[in-house]
């Protein structure tokens, strides 16, 4: 299934995508057993929203073999995690704002895990019961601030620094999916999820032993090689096989 959040002139809804149509869900797809309504919309007449509203995004650094190689770093022995705030989340076609006090703004294409129900101390062999599905995520990073600060909170946390979408795929198989990023139509990142060092099930289990994951929370599974800068006016598009494409434009910060 492909699930989404969307808005129309009738309001905001959770929905189920069926080819060129979306059927609104009664309540939420985080409900134990959701049902469909009689409301049906053409996909070209709605606006997609971020497919979930996480309380937190737990992200993983250095989790692709090709990314570690391009940086000349040894493979980590355990996941390197950090948190992005919920206020950094935006949806498909929303603008990524380039802050005035940032010198280099980088893209990072990632597969994101969407948590279905509260998860604490979950064994790896139980994790699939706690996952709703998967979506695309751009771990936007102020690279100069990351290097300057020596830790990652400021560099990862600006508003608009976590685009997610366009939908959630409930297909449980994620071990062999192509993941790409195009900047202004030019291929910049190209890899496959089989190049992950730690897979989604391991990551969710590991993180759940540290912090309780809540419904709608996201685990961002790391980026492959090819990360690089973007500037105002750029169009960035992340595509993951079986999920779709997440597109956002970078704009100048004109509010300061």
RAWO-V137587 format. One record per backbone hydrogen bond with DSSP energy under -0.5 kcal/mol. CO is the residue of the C=O (numbers start at 0). NH is the residue of the N-H. E is the energy in kcal/mol with one decimal. If there is no record, write none. Layout:
co = (CO:CO)
nh = (NH:NH)
e = (E:E)
//
This chain:
co = (0:0:1:2:3:4:5:6:7:10:12:13:14:15:16:17:19:20:21:21:22:23:24:25:25:27:30:34:38:40:41:42:46:48:54:55:55:56:56:57:58:60:62:63:64:65:66:67:67:68:78:79:81:83:84:85:86:87:89:90:93:94:95:95:96:97:98:103:103:103:104:105:106:107:108:109:110:111:112:112:113:113:114:118:122:122:123:125:126:127:129:129:129:132:133:134:135:136:136:137:137:140:140:141:142:143:144:145:151:152:152:153:153:154:157:160:161:162:164:166:167:167:168:171:173:176:177:178:179:180:180:181:181:182:185:188:190:191:192:194:198:199:200:201:202:203:204:205:206:206:207:212:213:216:217:217:218:218:219:221:227:229:230:233:234:235:236:237:238:239:239:243:244:245:246:247:248:249:250:251)
nh = (2:169:16:167:14:48:12:46:10:7:5:24:3:22:1:20:42:17:23:40:15:36:26:27:34:30:33:25:23:21:44:45:6:4:85:57:217:58:83:219:81:79:196:67:68:69:70:71:72:71:80:60:58:56:87:88:159:161:163:93:248:96:97:250:98:252:101:105:142:143:229:140:227:138:223:136:220:134:114:218:131:132:215:212:125:126:126:128:129:130:115:116:131:113:168:111:164:109:138:139:162:105:142:145:146:147:148:149:155:155:156:156:157:141:160:139:89:137:135:168:2:169:133:173:176:192:240:190:238:187:188:183:236:185:182:180:178:194:195:64:202:203:204:205:206:207:208:208:209:210:120:118:216:114:57:219:112:220:59:110:106:104:233:249:183:247:181:245:179:242:243:239:246:237:92:235:95:232:97:253)
e = (-0.5:-2.4:-3.0:-2.9:-3.3:-2.8:-3.1:-2.1:-1.4:-2.6:-2.6:-3.4:-2.2:-2.5:-0.5:-1.7:-2.3:-3.3:-0.5:-2.8:-2.4:-2.8:-0.7:-0.6:-0.7:-1.5:-0.5:-3.1:-2.3:-2.6:-1.9:-0.9:-2.3:-0.6:-0.5:-0.5:-1.7:-0.7:-2.8:-2.0:-2.1:-0.7:-2.6:-2.3:-2.1:-2.0:-1.4:-0.6:-2.5:-0.8:-0.7:-3.2:-2.9:-2.0:-1.6:-1.6:-0.6:-2.4:-2.1:-1.7:-0.6:-0.6:-0.5:-2.9:-0.9:-1.3:-1.5:-0.5:-1.4:-0.8:-2.6:-2.0:-0.7:-2.5:-0.6:-2.0:-2.4:-2.3:-0.6:-2.2:-2.5:-1.2:-3.0:-2.4:-2.1:-0.7:-0.8:-1.5:-2.7:-0.9:-2.9:-0.7:-0.5:-2.8:-2.9:-3.1:-1.8:-2.2:-0.6:-2.0:-0.6:-3.1:-1.4:-2.1:-2.0:-2.1:-2.9:-1.5:-1.5:-0.6:-0.8:-0.8:-0.5:-2.4:-1.8:-1.0:-1.4:-2.1:-1.4:-0.5:-2.8:-0.5:-2.2:-0.8:-0.5:-2.4:-2.4:-2.5:-2.3:-3.3:-1.8:-0.6:-2.6:-1.9:-2.7:-2.2:-2.2:-2.4:-1.8:-2.5:-2.3:-2.6:-2.1:-2.7:-2.9:-2.4:-0.8:-0.8:-1.8:-2.8:-1.9:-2.9:-2.5:-2.8:-2.8:-0.6:-3.1:-0.5:-1.3:-0.6:-2.3:-0.5:-2.3:-2.7:-3.5:-2.4:-2.7:-3.2:-2.6:-2.4:-2.0:-2.1:-0.6:-2.7:-3.1:-2.9:-2.7:-3.4:-3.0:-0.9)
//
